[in-house]
Amino acid sequence: ASPWNASSTTILWPNQPMIILHSPNIWTLSGFLKEHASVEFVDAPSSWSFGASADVSRVLQNRACLFIPDHPFKNLFNDLYALGLPPFVPSRTWLSRLWSNLMNPWDDQTYDGWFHR
């Protein structure tokens, strides 16, 4: 038996940092998925913990997760993968286009995942 709810009609969209949410590419993707997908995409709560069994149970009520990282070293992916929740992740090509179009809100330079150096 799978640890997640395979009969669920919801897909968790767990990471939506502001830098990603302000991207026209994400607006287009989100609009397309909401209009054409046969599942519902749900946002993760703004505050949750893998140490709390209720929070983990809530995550596992979804059929899978859509993971769009805002940088290549996001540990949340490892946590979701360790839970056994099937991830949908964009291709490296799509992510490279997305990341190269993101702008750092502090200095208007291309965002590279690091805000403070």
Helices and strands as residue ranges (DSSP letters): E 10-13, H 18-21, H 24-36, E 40-43, H 53-59, E 64-66, H 75-83, E 87-88, H 92-101
